[in-house]
Amino acid sequence: MGEINLQIAIKEENSHLFKRCIRKLLESTFILRDRDERFYQFVSRESNRQDISEYLRMMGFDLILDDKVGVCMLMASEEDADVVGLKRANVVTFTTLQYHLLLVLWKVYLENLGYSEGNYVTKGDLIDKIRSYQVILTRTELNAAFRLFKKYSLIDFDDDEEGEDMKIRLYPSLQFGWDLPQFQTVADEYIKREAGEDRVLPDKTGEEPLYPEDFEEGV
């Protein structure tokens, strides 16, 4: 890897934001313009981005900024791809079911793009869409996936809301939440299903599949 030489100088008035942005990236991978505007504006400034990138490079990460969609993300450095112990650092492994759900969420995001400020879907409408793709999951599985996706800034919702009218905000970071080999596996399953094979992901938990009519308002 060669000699490591870290040379950054953070102004005192910026040190707090610098630390918070670093921790935010390590915690949730993404900083989004639509969700964390103050952090995003700080990171997107060229001088700050260089300092943050230099700091993260010490830990084997690269900082990627896509200003077109307003996404700043942490990625494992290609230089350290073959270094034992670093290759899988900060990589979350989703279940196959969660990947199916991610694919549905991205499809809904694209369908809603440009219609209004922010990209939202209600929980009931999302479940209708999930059923249309024959993805079978339970209430427990859906809620667990939602919590995980929210933690990593892929979606957002109010924890106090319940029922089919609960609004879920979809973020452009959804397009970056894929592990390509697993994405290929999920895509192949959809192709097989379209060819008339068995349904995707049959329920094995003993819990009844989730349908919109299962919701109880105010619960």
C-alpha positions as CSV (number, residue, x, y, z in Angstrom):
1,M,0.0,0.0,0.0
2,G,3.0,2.3,0.4
3,E,3.6,5.0,3.0
4,I,0.5,6.5,4.7
5,N,0.9,10.3,5.0
6,L,-2.2,12.2,6.4
7,Q,-2.1,15.9,5.9
8,I,-5.3,17.7,6.6
9,A,-6.1,21.0,8.4
10,I,-9.7,21.6,9.6
11,K,-10.6,25.0,10.8
12,E,-11.9,25.1,14.3
13,E,-15.3,26.4,13.3
14,N,-15.7,23.4,10.9
15,S,-14.3,20.7,13.2
16,H,-17.7,19.8,14.7
17,L,-19.4,19.4,11.2
18,F,-16.4,17.4,10.0
19,K,-16.7,14.9,12.8
20,R,-20.4,14.6,12.4
21,C,-20.2,14.0,8.7
22,I,-17.5,11.3,9.1
23,R,-19.7,9.5,11.7
24,K,-22.8,9.9,9.6
25,L,-21.0,8.2,6.6
26,L,-19.6,5.4,8.8
27,E,-23.0,4.8,10.4
28,S,-25.4,5.0,7.4
29,T,-23.1,5.0,4.3
30,F,-25.0,7.9,2.7
31,I,-25.4,11.6,3.2
32,L,-28.4,12.9,1.1
33,R,-29.1,16.4,0.0
34,D,-32.9,15.8,0.6
35,R,-32.4,14.5,4.1
36,D,-29.3,16.0,5.6
37,E,-28.9,19.3,3.6
38,R,-26.5,20.9,6.1
39,F,-24.1,17.9,6.1
40,Y,-24.5,17.5,2.3
41,Q,-23.6,21.1,1.6
42,F,-20.5,20.8,3.9
43,V,-19.3,17.6,2.3
44,S,-19.9,18.7,-1.3
45,R,-17.7,21.8,-0.9
46,E,-14.5,20.9,-2.7
47,S,-12.0,21.7,0.1
48,N,-14.1,19.8,2.7
49,R,-14.6,16.8,0.4
50,Q,-10.8,16.5,-0.1
51,D,-10.2,16.6,3.6
52,I,-12.9,14.0,4.4
53,S,-11.7,11.8,1.5
54,E,-8.1,12.0,2.8
55,Y,-9.3,11.0,6.3
56,L,-11.5,8.1,5.1
57,R,-8.7,6.8,2.8
58,M,-6.8,6.0,5.9
59,M,-9.5,3.5,6.8
60,G,-9.8,2.0,3.3
61,F,-12.8,4.0,2.0
62,D,-13.5,6.3,-0.9
63,L,-15.9,9.2,-0.9
64,I,-18.2,9.4,-3.9
65,L,-20.4,12.4,-4.7
66,D,-23.2,12.4,-7.3
67,D,-24.4,16.0,-7.3
68,K,-27.0,15.3,-10.0
69,V,-29.1,13.2,-7.6
70,G,-27.8,14.7,-4.4
71,V,-26.1,11.6,-3.0
72,C,-22.8,11.4,-1.2
73,M,-21.7,7.9,-0.3
74,L,-19.0,5.8,1.3
75,M,-17.4,3.0,-0.7
76,A,-14.7,0.5,0.0
77,S,-11.5,1.7,-1.7
78,E,-10.5,-0.3,-4.8
79,E,-6.9,0.0,-3.7
80,D,-7.8,-2.2,-0.6
81,A,-10.1,-4.6,-2.4
82,D,-7.8,-7.5,-1.8
83,V,-6.7,-6.6,1.7
84,V,-7.9,-9.2,4.2
85,G,-10.3,-7.7,6.7
86,L,-11.1,-4.6,4.7
87,K,-12.9,-5.9,1.6
88,R,-16.2,-6.4,3.4
89,A,-15.9,-3.5,5.8
90,N,-19.1,-1.3,6.0
91,V,-20.9,-3.6,3.6
92,V,-24.4,-4.7,4.6
93,T,-25.7,-8.1,3.4
94,F,-29.4,-7.9,2.6
95,T,-31.4,-11.1,2.5
96,T,-32.8,-12.2,-0.9
97,L,-36.2,-11.1,0.2
98,Q,-34.9,-7.6,1.1
99,Y,-33.3,-7.5,-2.4
100,H,-36.7,-8.2,-4.0
101,L,-38.2,-5.5,-1.9
102,L,-35.4,-3.1,-2.9
103,L,-36.1,-3.8,-6.5
104,V,-39.8,-3.0,-6.0
105,L,-39.0,0.2,-4.1
106,W,-36.6,1.4,-7.0
107,K,-39.3,0.6,-9.5
108,V,-41.8,2.8,-7.6
109,Y,-39.2,5.5,-7.2
110,L,-38.8,5.7,-11.0
111,E,-42.5,5.7,-11.6
112,N,-43.0,8.6,-9.2
113,L,-40.0,10.6,-10.4
114,G,-40.8,14.2,-11.3
115,Y,-44.4,14.3,-10.2
116,S,-43.9,16.3,-7.0
117,E,-41.3,17.6,-4.6
118,G,-40.0,14.5,-2.8
119,N,-40.8,11.0,-3.8
120,Y,-43.4,9.3,-1.6
121,V,-45.5,6.2,-1.6
122,T,-48.1,5.0,1.0
123,K,-47.6,1.7,2.7
124,G,-50.8,0.4,1.3
125,D,-49.9,1.3,-2.3
126,L,-46.5,-0.2,-1.8
127,I,-47.9,-3.5,-0.7
128,D,-50.2,-3.5,-3.7
129,K,-47.1,-3.1,-5.9
130,I,-45.3,-5.8,-3.9
131,R,-48.2,-8.2,-4.5
132,S,-48.2,-7.3,-8.2
133,Y,-44.6,-8.6,-8.4
134,Q,-45.6,-11.7,-6.5
135,V,-43.1,-11.0,-3.7
136,I,-44.6,-12.8,-0.7
137,L,-43.6,-11.5,2.7
138,T,-45.1,-11.1,6.2
139,R,-45.8,-8.0,8.3
140,T,-42.7,-8.9,10.4
141,E,-40.4,-9.2,7.4
142,L,-41.7,-6.0,5.9
143,N,-41.2,-4.0,9.0
144,A,-37.7,-5.4,9.6
145,A,-36.8,-4.4,6.0
146,F,-38.2,-0.9,6.5
147,R,-36.2,-0.4,9.6
148,L,-33.0,-1.5,7.9
149,F,-33.5,0.6,4.8
150,K,-34.3,3.6,6.9
151,K,-31.1,3.1,8.9
152,Y,-29.0,3.2,5.7
153,S,-30.9,6.3,4.3
154,L,-32.6,4.4,1.5
155,I,-36.1,5.4,2.7
156,D,-37.6,7.4,5.5
157,F,-40.9,7.4,7.4
158,D,-42.4,8.6,10.7
159,D,-42.0,5.8,13.3
160,D,-45.3,7.0,14.9
161,E,-47.3,6.5,11.8
162,E,-49.2,3.2,11.3
163,G,-51.6,1.7,8.8
164,E,-51.8,1.6,5.0
165,D,-51.8,5.5,4.8
166,M,-48.3,5.7,6.3
167,K,-46.1,7.8,3.9
168,I,-42.7,6.4,3.0
169,R,-40.2,8.7,1.3
170,L,-38.0,7.1,-1.3
171,Y,-34.5,8.4,-1.8
172,P,-32.2,8.2,-4.9
173,S,-29.7,6.3,-2.8
174,L,-31.9,3.2,-3.5
175,Q,-30.1,2.9,-6.8
176,F,-26.7,2.4,-5.0
177,G,-27.9,-0.2,-2.5
178,W,-27.1,-3.2,-4.7
179,D,-24.5,-5.9,-4.6
180,L,-24.3,-6.7,-8.3
181,P,-24.0,-10.6,-8.0
182,Q,-27.0,-10.7,-5.7
183,F,-28.9,-8.3,-8.0
184,Q,-28.3,-10.7,-10.9
185,T,-29.7,-13.5,-8.8
186,V,-32.8,-11.5,-8.0
187,A,-33.3,-10.5,-11.6
188,D,-32.9,-14.1,-12.8
189,E,-35.7,-15.1,-10.4
190,Y,-38.0,-12.5,-11.9
191,I,-37.2,-13.8,-15.4
192,K,-38.0,-17.3,-14.3
193,R,-41.2,-16.2,-12.8
194,E,-42.2,-14.4,-16.0
195,A,-41.6,-17.7,-17.8
196,G,-44.3,-19.3,-15.7
197,E,-42.3,-20.9,-12.9
198,D,-43.3,-21.0,-9.3
199,R,-43.9,-17.9,-7.3
200,V,-41.1,-15.9,-5.7
201,L,-40.2,-16.5,-2.1
202,P,-42.9,-18.7,-0.6
203,D,-43.6,-18.0,3.1
204,K,-41.7,-20.4,5.4
205,T,-42.2,-18.6,8.7
206,G,-45.7,-19.8,9.5
207,E,-46.9,-16.2,9.6
208,E,-49.7,-15.3,7.2
209,P,-48.6,-13.2,4.1
210,L,-49.2,-9.5,4.4
211,Y,-52.1,-7.8,2.5
212,P,-53.4,-4.3,2.6
213,E,-56.7,-5.4,4.3
214,D,-54.6,-6.6,7.3
215,F,-54.0,-3.1,8.4
216,E,-55.9,-1.7,11.4
217,E,-56.1,2.1,11.4
218,G,-54.8,3.8,14.6
219,V,-53.0,0.7,15.9
